[in-house]
Amino acid sequence: MTNTQRAILVRTYGGAAAAEVAEIAKPTAGDGQVLVRVGAAGVNGIDWKFREGLVQKAFPVQLPAVLGIELAGTVEAVGPGASRFKVGDRVMGPLGRLGAYAEFVAVAEANLVHTPKGLDDMQAAGIPVAAVAAWLSLHQAGPIAAGQRILIHGAAGGLGGYAVQYAKQAGAEVFATSSAAHLDYVRSLGARHVIDYRSQRFEAVAQDIDLVLDYVGGEVLDRSWDVMTPNGATVSAAAPDIAARTPAGRRGLWFANKADATLLARLADEIAQGSLASRVSEVVGFNDIPAAIERNRAGPRFGKVVADFAR
Ligand SMILES: NC(=O)c1ccc[n+]([C@@H]2O[C@H](COP(=O)([O-])OP(=O)(O)OC[C@H]3O[C@@H](n4cnc5c(N)ncnc54)[C@H](OP(=O)(O)O)[C@@H]3O)[C@@H](O)[C@H]2O)c1
């Protein structure tokens, strides 16, 4: 075995060309870590923001950095003090940091769960960040009660697809925005009211909203205050400056994801059993990850993009 491996590296912040395929040193498993041979990694809506340095304040990163925040694969080695997994176990999880787009990654074992039987690495790699972030952001402002009116912006995306399902399962009345091509998909996940954000203003359909989940940011967030009930809340995963943009008397909360292995294990089991839908809309090869990151920034898409490391 060589001591180097392929990785998707950013040396300086920038546009599409700033993420490149590079050779870097292979890590070893440190204290409480396992070394994972990565089978697949999820491509996320936040990858291009890391690449451009846009989330540096909320999530500080030292350059050069390997991009990628979640993976699925097989345990290759077990570090000192790690005891939950053995060599050959199939695992999945978020890193809680950057670095998943590399062939071997040392991961804190506390972040990982066993990949349920019935999920291959491609299905598993797209679950850890989006499924957990959607759950935690949905519940951040308080418990969800049946009959609550919840507006989800970016409902066709990685987080949005799960949030629609969780809200529906909790008995909420779900309003969801997406592009026209994805309205049927979002409806199939449980949204009662679907809104094409290009041809319709969401304000015309969504009023008296108890909870806004903002997975888009920008003017979508700024327009959302007007559709909320006086006691309503907006939780944004897309606008780290939401506090400064929250009008007086309103409740606006920034969401910062965290690893939660117990929650991830439950959600992954539900997906494996078919009670929660998880859609992989595109599989790309390793060398195509930089292009997929850029497409995720620019183009409309639904569900998750994952990278197959065997390609
Ligand atoms: N704070 C945190 O800890 C954290 C963690 C994870 C993710 N995030 C953030 O959460 C956001 C969503 O992430 P993701 O991975 O779900 O992204 P994603 O998979 O790229 O999905 C984004 C979705 O937004 C939709 N969209 C674009 N413009 C829209 C608009 N004006 N109105 C409504 N929908 C619109 C697109 O739908 P169409 O394809 O239908 O156009 C797309 O499906 C990103 O901003 C990401 O950075 C934050």
The ligand as a Gaussian input file, in Angstrom:
#p B3LYP/6-31G(d) Opt

LIG

0 1
 N      -26.091000      25.380000       9.308000
 C      -25.785000      24.094000       9.165000
 O      -25.291000      23.435000      10.089000
 C      -26.076000      23.448000       7.860000
 C      -25.983000      22.051000       7.695000
 C      -26.320000      21.498000       6.442000
 C      -26.757000      22.341000       5.410000
 N      -26.816000      23.688000       5.614000
 C      -27.322000      24.610000       4.589000
 O      -28.674000      24.287000       4.363000
 C      -29.027000      24.640000       3.025000
 C      -29.648000      23.442000       2.314000
 O      -28.677000      22.419000       2.194000
 P      -28.958000      21.176000       1.257000
 O      -27.788000      20.277000       1.386000
 O      -30.330000      20.678000       1.512000
 O      -28.914000      21.903000      -0.171000
 P      -29.336000      21.339000      -1.599000
 O      -29.494000      19.863000      -1.521000
 O      -28.400000      21.939000      -2.553000
 O      -30.797000      21.928000      -1.814000
 C      -31.036000      23.242000      -2.029000
 C      -32.442000      23.340000      -2.613000
 O      -32.826000      24.707000      -2.576000
 C      -33.785000      24.881000      -3.567000
 N      -33.905000      26.304000      -3.884000
 C      -33.017000      27.115000      -4.515000
 N      -33.507000      28.374000      -4.567000
 C      -34.711000      28.344000      -3.959000
 C      -35.711000      29.315000      -3.677000
 N      -35.560000      30.589000      -4.046000
 N      -36.822000      28.930000      -3.006000
 C      -36.986000      27.655000      -2.629000
 N      -36.097000      26.662000      -2.855000
 C      -34.971000      27.028000      -3.514000
 C      -33.390000      23.998000      -4.726000
 O      -34.615000      23.493000      -5.189000
 P      -34.940000      23.299000      -6.750000
 O      -33.956000      22.268000      -7.236000
 O      -36.327000      22.792000      -6.762000
 O      -34.706000      24.638000      -7.394000
 C      -32.544000      22.882000      -4.054000
 O      -33.214000      21.642000      -4.099000
 C      -27.745000      25.128000       2.362000
 O      -27.734000      26.527000       2.437000
 C      -26.647000      24.544000       3.240000
 O      -25.491000      25.331000       3.200000
 C      -26.478000      24.239000       6.806000

